[in-house]
């Protein structure tokens, strides 16, 4: 979290919160959603300005209810999630790969899931900013168990690490990662938010 953002929270503590105007899509792009996009349920326009994307990523956080938001100076801008709070990429590193989120934070993988649509999700500890709502000016940076949708461009690469044993009703599998064998299990798409305690579409209360 940027120091200038934290200072602005102290100076202007009661700025109204913003809902519906910013989204995270399935490919890790931040999207601006104006009133027309919101009314017609459109994805909105991707933000292409690199400095703004980096600013959002540094000041992306989670509240105690499982809502994710961008702390834009004194204003909290809640994020509409297309899938999960995090999008994972397999990044070449030396002679291997590492897992990173759209915010360039590392993922300490503990397993993977696959839903009924063929989406793959990485589960594990993700370094993130968390806000205690009893004091909205206080943020803690910690590793928290979460889930990240694997970017669809990396599905073929992931399949090279995976072994799947399928029967008529379900499947079980595993995948090799950093010298370990991790589980690959089925999950229903609608189960993700409750199991990993996040809210896809925050609403003004």
N, C-alpha and C positions, 0 to 999 in steps of 0.2 A: 504494500500500500504506500503510495507516494506521501511524503511528509507534507507537501503543500495541501494535499487533500485532507489530511488529518487536522491541519491547522484551520482549514476553512470550516470544518465541522464544529470546532470550538467557537469560531467567530460568528457563524450563522447556523445555530443548532436546530431551527424549526422550519427549514425549507420543505415545501410539500413534496411528497414522493411521486414518482412518475411510473405509469403502468402502460404496457402495450406498445411502446414506441421503439423498443430495441429487442432483437431476437438473435438467437444462435441457431444456425442451420445445421444440417447433417454433415456438412463438410467443414465445419469449424469457422464459418464466416459470420461476422457480426453483420446484422441487417437493420437498417432504419425502416420503420414502418409508420408512415404518415397516416392521417385519418382515413384517407381513401383505401390504403392497403389494409388497415384494420377492419374497416366496414365491409370490405369485399373478401376478407380472409386471404389476402395475398401475402407472399413471403416478404415483400419489401425489397429495397435496393441494397446490395452488398456495399459495405464500407471499404473503399479501396485506398484511402489515405493511410500510409504505413504508420505514421506517427500517432494517429488517432487509434488505430488498431492496437498498437503497443500500449497506449495509455489505458484503453479499456482492459486489456489483458492484465496489466499491473494492478488495477483497482477493481478487479472482479472478486466477488466475495459471496459468502453464504450466511444467511441469518439462522436463528435457532429453529425456525419453522421449516427449513429446507428450501426456502426461496433464494434464488441466486440473483445478484444485482451488480450493477456497475456504479461505484461511488464516484459521481461526476462532481468533484468539488463538494459543496455542501448538500447536493441533491442525490438521492438514491433512485437509480433508474433500474427497475426490475426487468429481468430478462425472460422473454417467452422462449421456451426450449422446444425445438423440433423433435428432439429425441432424448438426450441426456445432458447433464451440465458440462460434460467434457467430451471432446472428440479426440481420439487417439491416432497418432501416426507412428509408423515404424521408420525410424531415422537411421540411415547407415552411420556407423561410428567405428572407426578403425577397421577391424576385421569382423565385426558383428553388427547388431542393431540395438538401438535403445527405443523405449516407448516414451513419447512426449505428448502432452495435451496441446490444445490450440493456444494456450498461454505460455507454452514452452517449459512448463513444469514437468518434472519426471513422474513416471508411474512405476511404483514398485509392485509389479504384477503378482497376484496370488492365484489367479484363475481366469477363465473365460466362459462366456455364455453365448448361446446361439438361439435366436427366436424363430417363430414360425415363418418369418419372411426371409430368412437366411442372413439376417444381420448378425454380426459378431460384436460382442462387448467384452472389454478387458476390465476385470475387477482387481482392486488392489488399493494401496495407500497412495493418495495424491496430495501433494503439498498445496495448501490453499489458505486464503484469508477467511476467518470466521468471526462473526459479530455476535456479541452477547447483547440481546435486545433490552436487557435491564440497564445497559449503558451503551447507547447506539454510537458513542464516540470511541468505544474501545474495540480494537480488533486484535485477534490472536492468529498468528501464522503457525499452522500445524499440519501434520500428515493425518489424513482422515480417510477411512475406508469409503470408496466411492466406485462409480462405474463410468466407463467411457466407451462410447460407440466407436468402433474401429472404422476409420475412413474407408469408403468403398474402393479407393484406388489401391489399398493395401490388402484386400481380401485374398488375392492370388498368392501374395507373399506369405501371408499367415497360413494358408493351406499347406505350404511346404513344411511348416512346423507341426502340423496337426495330424492326429490319427483318430478316426471316428469309427465307432462300432454301432451300426444302426440295425434296429429290428423293425417290426411292423408298426409299433406304436411310438417309439421314441429312440433316443440314441444316448450313448455315453462315449466320451472320448478323452483325449489328453493332447497336450502340446508341449513341445520342448522349448525351454526358455532359459538361457544363461546357465546351462548345465543341470537344470532341474526339470522334472516332469510335472506339469501343472494340469489341473482338471479342466475339461471342456464339457459343460453341462447345458441341457435345454432350459429355456425360460420363455414364458409368454410375454409379448411386448407390453401388455397392460400391467404386468406384475412389477416392472422395473422401478417405477416411481415409489411404490409402497415399500418394496424390499430395500431400496437404497435411500429412502427418506428424502426425496426431492419433489418439488412442485413445478410442473411443467408450464403452467399458465397462471402466474400470480395475479390476484385480483385485489382491487382496493376494498378494504373492509368497511 
